[in-house]
Amino acid sequence: MNMDHRIVSAFRACGGDPRVAGAARALSWAGEHGALWLAAGLTGAAVDGPRRGAWLRGTALTAGAHLASMGVKRVVRRPRPAHVQPLVRTAGRHSFPSSHATSAAAAAVAFGALGARAAWPLAGAVCLSRLVAGVHYPSDVAAGAALGALTAHLGAAWMRGGVRG
């Protein structure tokens, strides 16, 4: 068994605790299709009038990163872990990269730049939840997080309104 398999097995074993399993299920549900992050960005836009545009552009970057991850999944087509029983149902059969991790990291970079301190720890929890749920390998999560962070980083100037297009 390779390292990716061993790591996902160890994290999935943590899901034997009902509290951990419940948290993983809740985070998986909230992060589906980037919903948690889109809601957070729209809420930021609603309550932070002076930076409404930055919040909306950060939300757009997060959505764009999520869409990019879905495109990569269609190309790579890596199957999800089959050696563990998943805690949650998934929207698709492919695991690389983790779209939950992609949108989480994009939101952490974008919204973190706007002062949302909870974005980073919440993004980390969403990423870990995919391992505990047994639906991704660590390399799926790492690749998704890298894709999301890179997308948000590349769009940072636009998000701040520095680039008009």
N, C-alpha and C positions, 0 to 999 in steps of 0.2 A: 504494500500500500504506500503510495507516495505521500509527501509531506502535506500537500493540499488536502488529501483525504483524511489524514490523521488529525489535522487541525480542525476541519469541519466536524469530524466525529467528536472531538473533545468539546467544542463549543455546543454542539447539539446535545451532548450529555448534560450540559448545564440546564437545558430546557426541561429536564426531568423535575426540577423544582417548579411547582405550579405558579409561584410568583414570578419567576424568571420567564416561564412560558407565556404567562399573561402579558407581561411587559413586551416580550418579543412580538406577540400577536398584535398588540395594540400599535406598536411602532410600525410594524409591517403594514397594517391596515391604513394608518394615517399617512404613511409615505407612498402609498400606491399612486402611480402616475404623477408623483410630485405634489399631491394634493396639500399636504402639510405645508410645504414651502410656498406654494402658490397662495394659499390662504394667509400665511405669515406676511408675504410681500404685499398683498393687497391690503391687509390690515395696517401695515406700516405706511402705505400710501394714504390710507384714510385718516390716520391719526397724526401724521407728520407732514402737514401741509407745505412747509417751506422746502421739503425734500421729496415731495410727491413724485416728481419725475424720476429721481434717482431710484426710489423704491420700485416704481413701475419698470424701469429699465433693468434693475436687478432681478425682478420677477421674470422679465422676458429672457434674460440670460439663463436663469435657472430652468425655465421651460425649454429653451433652446438646447441646453446641455442634456436634458432628459431626452429630447427627441434625437439628438446625436447618438446617445447610448442605444436607443432602440434601433437606429440604423446599423450600428456596429454589430448588435446582436444578430440581425438578419444576415450579415455577411459571415460572421464567425460561426454561429450556430452550435456553440458548445452546449452539450446537454447539462441539465442540473444534476447535482449529486444524487445518485441512485442508491448509495450504500447506507443512507440514513432515512428514517421516516420523517418527512417534513411536518412542521407544526402548522403551516399555513398553506392555503392554495395560492397558486401563482397565476398571473395573467398570461404567461407564455411558457414555452418549453425550454427556452434558451437562457443561459446564465451569465454569459460574458459579453459585456461587463454588467455589473449590477446597476440597474437604472435607479434603484433607491439610493445607492451610494453616490451615483453621479449627481442627482438632484440635491442630495444632502450636502455634498461638498461644494457645489456651485452656490447654494444658498448660504452656506457658512462663510464663504469668501465674500460674496456680494453683500449680504446683510450684516456680516461682521464688520465690514468697512463702514457701514452706516451706524455702528454702535450697538448692534443687537448681540449682546454678550452671550445670550443663551444659545445662539445659533451653533457655535462650535461643539459644546458638549451634547446638544441634542442631535447634531449630525453624526457625532461619534456613536451615540447610542443607536441611531437608525442603522448605521453600518454594521455594528456588532449584532444587531437583531437579525440580520440576514444570515449570519453564521449560526446563531442559536436556533433559528427557525429551520436550519438545515437545507436552505434553498440556494445557497451560493457557496462557492469555494473562496478561500481568502484572496486568491489572485483575482477573482471576479470583483470583489469588493475593492481591492487596492486599485485595480484598473479603472473602475467606475469613479472612485474618489479622485484619482488623478485626472481623468477626463473632465469631471465637473469643476475641479479647482482650476485647471488650465483654461477652460472655457470662460469662467468668471474672471480670471486674471487677465485674459486677453481682451475682455470687454470692459475692464475697469474704467478706462478713460471715457468710453461712451456712457457708461453707467453714471459717472459723475457729471456728465453733460459737457465734457471737454471736447468731444468729437461730434460734430453735427453732420448728419447725412441725409 
